[in-house]
Amino acid sequence: MGALRLFHFDIPTWGNFGDKVLFPVVRDAFRVLGGADSARAEPRFTFTSAAALRREVDEAAVERINATADAVVIGGGGLFLQDTNPNRLSGWQWKISPEALAALEVPLIVYALGDNRFPGQSDFDELMRTHVGQVLDQSVFFGLRNTGSMATMGQLLGERDRIAFQPCPTTILDHLYAPLAGRRPDPAERTVAIQMLVHPRQIAAGYDAEVIHVATATAARILVDRGWRVLSTPFHPDDAEVSRRLIAEVPGVEEVRLYGHDVGFFTGIEALSSVPYVLGGRGHAQMIPFGLGAIPISVDLHAKLGYFAADIGHPELVIPVEPEGMEADSVGGGNVERAEALAERMVAAVADAYSCGGDLQADLADTRVRFAEVTAENLAAISRSLRPRSGAGTHPAGDGGVRTALADDGCVPPPATGDDRDDSSSVGDVRGDTSSTGAELRAWEDIRAEEFHVAALCESEEVAAEQARALTRTRRELAQVQRELAQARCEHREAVSERASLQEVSEERLRLVEGERDEARTAADRARDELRHLARENSRFEQENATLTGELARSAEILAAERNRTAGEEARVLAGKLRHGLQWRARRLARRLQHLGR
């Protein structure tokens, strides 16, 4: 039977050392512990290609996978999280629509995934539950990296029996790589690596970042004063701020930066391989050193740290942080006192581990053997569930052409035991002896080839990510231009409408003004006619006045003459009549003048 061709969905990255190590180690676990073809002494599994799982899986990618692969590997990692790579296709980090998922004609291998919800985050929604349920239905193996995730995801999916325990392959590094075989850091050496960060998600849940970071620096200072060599090992750019703080505030602390394009995945492993004790708050900041023989001491910032400590049989290696780091009315003292109390707990945990370092390290080594055996058994079960495909098309057996060679109840076949186990897939003594697996530990040439592959993928992903960012910026700028154009068009329409309205108002006002002007002209003409009429009446009045004045003068002369001719009484009578007549005429003229004046 030929090698089984696998397509891998992973996360190429320069920035997160845990993810940078995880995905090549997943592939190497398949190569080393997956057994070998007994006839050709070649590994049972080979990886044909890979793709970034956070990018949308389109129809073309599905067609390539169907044409070139026998199965698809998803993971590992804490992929069950909804606010990292948020999307409404799947509801979790693997960005594939239900339609594209259903179009995959090859089965899925869900490998070492974990429930990565942070403290205080809400339950997974129905979209994710339905999508992960579909993934489970299309899987020949559904393995989660800790028993805590198995419990939470089993409850979510209602399928506890179909979920297997698959430790993260980073926990068995010394069982995969020849340069690490048989090596362990010296537990008598007082060296501790510190990685620390309180994420905004944890701050949102109530953790006090300042208290925890101050406590970390205080603990580092105490350890240095007690003769410890303290290394600051930031796994991610987000860890850099705390690392700089340690370097600045604690003389003697050395930084070993693990993130960045200049640090290969195995270069970082080598840097950690001689460190016997680690103190940290990230999952892989604990699992990777554990896989190299270190004793991991965790600050309880995430449920997965407690899950891991429980699975390796040492829950006491988790330092409670809640009373010092959470905001609670019941907690007495200020931040300084809380930080000092937490620092004392950190130092005490390191000292306790050191006091029994040899025995603890030996016990953890046995746990790694157990993890390696579980890994080999799972890979043997996966191998039995698959067969190479002769070309494109569906598998000849399985659920709806997707799942192959499954047990009658639809579950993944259990690991073989006793005489039923294929000797070539048994892990045997995996402390460097690979004769029982049929595959060799990964040698330096294999490591360098994988580092080149990882670097090429990361470089390609960085270029693609930058192009995506540039495209996003261009789209954002285009959208802004379109919004501005739409706004300009709207303003133009408003201006045209306003101009039309103003023009209509202006025309109406012009009509009103013209009407008022015409009325004014008519009134002016009427006033001029009245003035001319008044002038004529005034002229007549003046003529009549002159006539009356003349008549009055003549009357006076007549009166004087009559006075001379008649007696005084007759003159007075006549004068009275004349006066009366004049007064009557004068009143008549006055009334006429008054009427004309109106």
C-alpha positions in Angstrom: 0.0 0.0 0.0 1.4 3.4 -1.0 1.9 6.3 1.4 -1.2 8.2 2.4 -1.2 11.7 0.9 -2.3 14.4 3.4 -3.2 18.0 2.8 -2.6 20.2 5.8 -4.5 23.3 6.9 -2.2 25.3 9.2 -1.2 28.8 10.2 2.0 30.1 8.6 3.3 32.8 10.8 6.4 34.7 11.8 4.8 36.4 14.8 3.6 33.6 17.1 6.4 31.2 18.0 3.9 28.6 19.4 2.1 28.4 16.0 5.4 28.6 14.1 6.6 25.4 16.0 3.2 23.7 16.1 2.5 23.0 12.5 5.8 21.5 11.3 5.8 19.4 14.4 2.3 18.1 13.6 3.6 17.0 10.2 6.7 15.4 11.8 4.5 13.5 14.2 2.8 11.9 11.3 6.1 11.2 9.6 7.9 9.7 12.7 5.1 8.1 14.7 2.8 7.3 11.9 4.6 4.1 11.1 6.1 2.9 7.8 5.2 0.8 4.9 6.8 -2.5 5.8 7.4 -3.4 2.1 9.1 -0.1 1.1 10.3 1.1 4.5 8.8 4.5 3.8 6.6 6.6 6.1 2.9 5.7 5.8 2.0 9.4 5.7 3.3 12.1 3.3 2.2 15.7 3.1 1.5 16.9 -0.4 0.6 20.5 0.3 -0.7 23.0 2.9 -2.9 26.1 3.1 -3.6 28.8 5.7 -6.7 27.7 7.5 -7.7 31.3 8.3 -8.1 32.1 4.6 -11.3 31.2 2.9 -11.3 27.8 1.3 -12.7 28.3 -2.2 -14.0 26.0 -4.9 -10.6 25.8 -6.6 -8.9 24.7 -3.4 -11.5 22.0 -2.8 -10.9 20.7 -6.4 -7.1 20.6 -5.8 -7.5 18.7 -2.6 -9.9 16.2 -4.1 -7.4 15.6 -6.9 -4.2 15.2 -4.9 -5.0 14.1 -1.3 -6.2 11.1 0.5 -7.2 13.0 3.6 -7.1 16.5 5.1 -5.4 17.4 8.4 -6.8 20.3 10.3 -4.7 21.7 13.1 -3.5 21.5 15.7 -4.0 24.6 17.9 -6.7 26.4 19.8 -8.9 26.8 16.8 -12.2 26.7 18.7 -12.4 30.4 19.2 -14.9 32.8 17.6 -13.2 36.2 17.9 -9.9 35.2 16.2 -10.4 35.2 12.5 -14.1 36.0 13.0 -16.3 34.8 10.1 -19.9 33.8 9.4 -18.9 30.8 7.2 -17.9 28.5 10.0 -18.1 30.5 13.3 -14.5 29.4 14.3 -11.0 29.8 12.9 -11.1 27.4 10.0 -12.7 29.6 7.3 -14.7 27.2 5.1 -18.3 27.3 4.2 -20.6 24.4 4.8 -21.0 24.0 1.0 -17.2 23.9 0.5 -16.8 21.5 3.4 -19.4 19.2 1.9 -17.7 19.3 -1.5 -14.5 17.7 0.0 -14.5 14.1 -1.2 -11.7 13.1 1.2 -12.1 12.6 4.9 -10.9 14.9 7.6 -8.4 14.4 10.4 -9.0 16.9 13.2 -5.7 16.8 15.0 -4.9 18.2 18.5 -7.3 21.1 18.5 -8.5 22.8 21.7 -11.2 24.9 23.2 -9.5 28.3 23.3 -12.2 30.4 24.9 -10.8 33.0 27.3 -12.2 33.7 30.8 -15.5 35.4 30.6 -16.2 34.7 27.0 -19.7 33.6 25.9 -20.7 30.1 24.8 -20.2 29.1 21.2 -23.1 30.0 19.0 -25.3 27.7 16.9 -23.4 28.4 13.6 -20.2 27.1 15.1 -21.9 24.1 16.8 -23.5 23.1 13.5 -20.3 23.6 11.5 -18.1 21.7 13.9 -20.7 19.0 14.0 -20.4 18.7 10.2 -16.7 18.5 10.5 -17.1 15.7 13.0 -19.4 13.8 10.7 -16.8 14.1 7.9 -13.8 13.1 10.1 -12.1 9.7 10.5 -10.4 11.1 13.5 -11.5 13.9 15.8 -8.7 14.4 18.4 -8.5 17.2 21.0 -5.3 18.2 22.8 -6.6 18.1 26.4 -9.3 16.4 28.4 -10.8 19.7 29.4 -11.5 20.6 25.7 -12.9 17.0 25.2 -15.4 17.7 27.9 -16.5 21.1 26.7 -16.7 20.2 23.0 -18.3 16.9 23.8 -21.0 18.8 25.6 -21.4 21.2 22.8 -21.6 18.5 20.1 -23.3 15.8 22.1 -20.8 13.4 20.8 -18.4 12.6 23.6 -17.7 9.0 22.4 -16.4 10.1 19.0 -13.8 12.6 20.5 -10.3 11.2 21.1 -7.5 12.4 23.2 -4.6 13.6 21.1 -1.9 15.5 23.0 -0.3 18.4 21.2 2.7 17.0 19.3 4.8 19.9 20.8 4.7 18.0 24.1 6.7 15.1 22.6 9.5 17.0 20.8 12.2 14.7 22.2 10.4 11.7 20.6 10.4 13.3 17.2 13.8 14.9 16.6 17.2 13.1 16.7 19.1 16.2 18.0 16.8 16.2 21.1 16.7 12.4 21.7 18.1 11.5 25.1 18.6 15.2 26.0 17.1 16.8 29.1 17.9 20.1 30.8 19.7 19.7 34.1 17.0 20.1 36.9 19.8 21.0 39.3 20.6 24.1 37.3 18.9 27.3 38.5 17.6 28.6 35.2 14.1 29.7 34.5 12.5 31.1 31.4 9.6 33.6 31.8 6.9 34.5 29.3 4.1 36.7 30.4 1.2 38.7 29.0 -2.2 39.5 30.3 -4.3 39.7 27.1 -7.0 42.4 26.6 -9.6 39.5 26.7 -8.4 38.6 30.2 -8.4 42.3 31.2 -12.0 42.4 30.0 -12.8 39.5 32.3 -11.4 41.4 35.3 -7.8 40.4 35.5 -5.5 43.2 36.6 -2.7 43.3 34.1 -0.6 45.8 36.1 -0.7 43.7 39.2 0.3 40.5 37.4 3.0 42.2 35.4 4.4 43.9 38.5 4.3 40.6 40.3 6.2 38.9 37.4 9.0 41.6 37.6 9.1 41.3 41.4 9.4 37.5 41.2 12.2 37.8 38.6 14.1 40.2 40.9 13.8 37.8 43.9 14.9 34.9 41.8 17.9 36.8 40.4 18.8 37.8 44.0 18.7 34.1 45.0 21.2 33.2 42.3 18.8 32.1 39.5 19.5 32.8 35.9 16.3 34.4 34.5 15.6 34.4 30.8 12.8 36.5 29.3 11.4 34.5 26.3 8.6 36.5 24.5 6.7 34.2 22.2 4.8 36.9 20.5 5.2 40.7 19.8 2.5 41.2 22.4 4.8 39.8 25.0 7.5 42.3 24.1 6.2 45.0 26.4 6.5 42.8 29.5 9.9 41.5 28.3 11.2 45.1 28.0 9.9 45.8 31.5 11.8 42.8 32.9 15.0 43.8 31.2 14.7 47.4 32.3 13.6 46.8 35.9 15.6 43.6 36.8 19.3 43.7 36.2 20.6 40.4 35.1 17.6 39.3 33.1 18.5 38.1 29.6 16.1 38.2 26.7 15.8 35.3 24.2 13.3 36.6 21.6 11.5 33.7 20.0 9.2 35.5 17.5 10.2 37.1 14.3 11.3 36.1 10.8 14.9 35.7 11.9 14.1 32.9 14.3 13.4 29.5 12.8 11.1 27.0 14.4 13.9 24.7 15.5 16.2 27.6 16.4 13.8 28.5 19.1 13.4 24.9 20.2 17.2 24.7 20.6 17.2 27.9 22.6 14.7 26.3 25.1 16.2 22.8 25.1 18.6 23.6 28.0 16.1 25.4 30.2 14.9 23.2 33.1 12.1 25.5 34.4 9.6 27.8 32.7 7.0 30.2 34.1 4.4 31.5 31.7 0.8 32.2 30.8 0.6 30.9 27.2 -0.4 27.4 26.2 2.6 26.7 23.9 4.9 28.6 26.2 4.3 25.6 28.5 3.8 22.7 26.1 6.9 23.3 24.0 9.4 23.4 27.0 7.6 20.4 28.5 8.2 18.5 25.2 11.9 19.3 25.7 12.1 18.1 29.3 11.4 21.3 31.2 9.1 21.6 34.2 6.3 24.0 33.2 4.9 26.3 35.9 1.8 28.2 34.7 0.1 31.4 35.9 -3.6 30.6 35.8 -4.7 33.0 33.1 -6.6 30.6 30.9 -8.5 27.3 31.4 -6.2 25.5 28.9 -3.3 25.9 31.3 -5.2 24.1 34.0 -6.3 21.4 31.5 -2.7 20.8 30.5 -1.4 20.7 34.1 -4.1 18.1 34.9 -3.3 16.0 31.9 0.4 15.8 32.8 -0.7 14.8 36.3 0.5 17.9 38.2 -2.3 20.4 38.7 -0.1 21.9 41.5 2.1 23.5 38.8 -0.6 26.1 38.2 -0.3 29.3 40.2 -3.7 30.7 41.2 -4.0 34.3 40.2 -7.6 35.2 40.8 -7.4 36.7 44.3 -4.6 39.0 43.2 -5.5 39.6 39.6 -9.3 39.8 39.7 -11.2 42.9 40.8 -13.3 41.8 43.7 -14.7 43.7 46.6 -13.8 41.0 49.0 -10.1 41.3 48.3 -8.3 43.5 50.8 -5.1 45.6 50.2 -4.0 47.7 47.4 -2.2 46.8 44.1 1.2 46.8 45.7 0.3 44.2 48.3 -1.6 42.1 45.8 1.4 42.1 43.4 3.8 41.2 46.2 1.6 38.3 47.3 1.4 36.9 43.8 5.2 37.3 43.3 5.7 35.3 46.5 3.5 32.6 45.1 5.4 32.6 41.8 8.8 32.3 43.6 7.4 29.6 45.9 6.1 27.5 42.9 9.5 27.7 41.2 11.3 26.8 44.5 9.0 23.9 45.1 9.6 22.5 41.6 13.3 22.9 42.1 13.3 21.1 45.4 12.1 17.9 43.7 13.3 18.7 40.2 14.9 15.4 39.4 11.9 13.2 40.5 9.5 15.6 38.8 11.4 15.6 35.6 11.5 11.8 35.5 7.8 11.7 36.1 7.1 14.1 33.3 9.4 12.1 31.0 7.1 9.1 31.6 4.2 11.3 30.8 5.8 12.2 27.5 6.3 8.5 26.7 2.6 8.0 27.4 1.7 10.9 25.1 4.0 9.5 22.4 2.3 6.1 22.7 -1.2 7.7 22.5 0.0 9.6 19.4 1.3 6.5 17.7 -1.9 4.5 18.5 -4.0 7.3 17.1 -2.0 7.5 13.9 -2.2 3.7 13.5 -6.0 4.0 13.8 -6.0 6.8 11.3 -3.9 4.7 8.9 -6.3 1.8 9.2 -9.2 4.1 8.4 -7.7 5.3 5.1 -6.5 4.0 1.9 -4.7 5.7 -1.0 -6.9 6.9 -3.7 -6.2 6.0 -7.4 -7.3 9.5 -8.5 -10.0 12.1 -8.1 -13.4 11.0 -6.9 -14.9 9.8 -3.7 -13.6 7.0 -1.4 -15.2 3.7 -2.2 -16.3 3.3 1.4 -17.5 5.6 4.1 -20.3 8.0 5.1 -21.6 9.6 1.9 -18.3 9.0 0.1 -16.4 10.9 2.8 -15.5 8.6 5.6 -13.5 5.5 4.8 -13.1 2.1 6.4 -15.0 3.1 9.6 -16.4 0.8 12.2 -20.0 -0.3 11.8 -21.2 2.2 14.5 -19.7 5.2 12.6 -17.0 5.8 15.1 -13.2 5.9 14.6 -11.8 2.4 15.2 -10.2 2.0 18.6 -6.4 1.6 18.8 -5.3 -1.9 18.2 -4.3 -4.0 21.2 -2.5 -7.2 21.8 -2.1 -9.4 18.7 -4.3 -7.1 16.7 -1.8 -4.3 16.8 0.4 -3.7 13.8 3.9 -4.0 15.2 5.2 -1.5 12.6 3.0 1.2 14.1 3.7 0.6 17.8 5.7 3.3 19.4 7.8 1.0 21.5 10.5 2.7 23.5 10.3 6.1 21.9 13.4 7.5 23.8 15.2 7.7 20.5 14.7 4.1 19.4 12.5 4.2 16.3 13.0 0.7 15.1 9.6 -0.4 16.3 7.9 2.4 14.4 9.6 1.8 11.1 10.4 5.5 10.8 13.5 7.5 11.8 13.6 10.5 14.1 13.9 13.7 12.1 17.5 14.5 11.5 19.2 17.8 10.9 18.7 17.7 7.1 15.0 17.0 7.6 14.8 19.8 10.2 16.5 22.3 7.8 14.2 21.3 5.0 11.2 21.8 7.1 12.5 25.1 8.4 13.0 26.2 4.8 9.4 25.0 4.0 8.1 26.9 7.0 10.1 30.0 6.1 8.8 29.9 2.5 5.2 29.5 3.6 5.6 32.3 6.2 7.2 34.5 3.6 4.5 33.7 1.1 1.8 34.3 3.8 3.4 37.6 4.8 3.4 38.8 1.2 -0.2 37.6 0.7 -1.2 39.2 4.0 0.5 42.5 3.0 -1.2 42.3 -0.4 -4.5 41.6 1.4 -3.9 44.5 3.7 -3.0 46.7 0.7 -6.1 45.5 -1.1 -8.1 46.2 2.0 -6.6 49.6 2.2 -7.4 50.2 -1.5 -10.9 49.0 -1.0 -11.3 51.1 2.0 -9.9 54.1 0.1 -12.2 53.3 -2.9 -15.1 53.0 -0.5 -14.2 56.3 1.0 -13.9 57.9 -2.5 -17.3 56.3 -3.4 -18.8 57.7 -0.2 -17.3 61.1 -1.0 -18.6 60.8 -4.6 -22.0 59.8 -3.4 -21.9 62.7 -0.9 -20.8 65.1 -3.7 -23.6 63.8 -5.9 -26.1 64.2 -3.1 -24.8 67.7 -2.4 -25.0 68.4 -6.1 -28.6 67.2 -6.2 -29.4 69.3 -3.2 -27.7 72.3 -4.8 -29.6 71.8 -8.0 -32.8 71.4 -6.1 -31.9 74.5 -4.0 -31.1 76.5 -7.1 -34.4 75.5 -8.7 -36.1 76.4 -5.5 -34.3 79.7 -5.3 -35.0 80.3 -9.0 -38.7 79.6 -8.4 -38.7 82.0 -5.4 -36.8 84.6 -7.4 -39.2 84.4 -10.2 -42.1 84.7 -7.8 -40.4 87.6 -6.1 -39.8 89.2 -9.5 -43.4 88.7 -10.4 -44.4 90.3 -7.1 -42.0 93.2 -7.6 -43.2 93.8 -11.1 -46.8 93.7 -9.9 -45.9 96.2 -7.1 -44.1 98.3 -9.6 -47.1 98.4 -11.9 -49.3 99.2 -9.0 -46.9 102.0 -8.0 -46.9 103.4 -11.5 -50.7 103.3 -11.6 -50.8 105.0 -8.2 -48.2 107.6 -9.4 -50.3 108.3 -12.5 -53.4 108.7 -10.4 -51.5 111.0 -8.0 -50.3 113.1 -10.9 -53.8 113.4 -12.3 -55.1 114.4 -8.9 -52.3 117.0 -8.6 -53.1 118.4 -12.0 -56.8 118.5 -11.0 -55.9 120.2 -7.7 -53.8 122.7 -9.6 -56.7 123.6 -11.8 -59.0 123.9 -8.8 -56.5 126.0 -7.0 -56.2 128.3 -10.1 -60.0 128.7 -10.2 -60.0 129.3 -6.4 -57.5 132.0 -6.9 -59.5 133.6 -9.7 -62.7 133.4 -7.6 -60.8 134.9 -4.6 -59.5 137.7 -6.8 -63.1 138.3 -8.1 -64.5 138.2 -4.6 -61.8 140.6 -3.4 -62.7 143.0 -6.3 -66.4 142.6 -5.5 -65.6 143.2 -1.8 -63.7 146.4 -2.7 -66.6 147.6 -4.9 -69.1 146.7 -2.2 -67.0 148.8 0.2 -67.1 151.7 -2.2 -70.9 151.3 -2.6 -71.3 151.0 1.1 -69.3 154.1 1.7 -71.4 155.9 -0.9 -74.6 154.6 0.6 -73.4 155.6 4.0 -73.0 159.0 2.7 -76.5 159.1 1.1 -78.6 157.3 3.6 -79.1 157.3 7.2 -76.9 155.3 9.5 -79.5 152.6 10.2 -80.0 151.8 6.5 -76.3 151.7 6.1 -75.9 149.3 9.0 -78.6 147.1 7.6 -77.0 147.0 4.2 -73.6 146.4 5.7 -75.0 143.5 7.7 -76.5 142.0 4.6 -73.3 142.5 2.7 -71.3 141.0 5.5 -73.7 138.1 5.7 -73.4 137.5 2.0 -69.6 137.7 2.1 -69.5 135.3 5.0 -71.7 132.9 3.2 -69.6 133.0 0.1 -66.4 132.7 2.1 -67.8 129.5 3.8 -68.8 128.2 0.5 -65.3 128.7 -0.9 -63.8 127.2 2.2 -66.0 124.1 1.8 -64.9 123.8 -1.8 -61.3 124.2 -0.9 -61.7 121.6 1.8 -63.3 119.2 -0.6 -60.6 119.7 -3.2 -57.9 119.1 -0.6 -59.3 115.6 0.1 
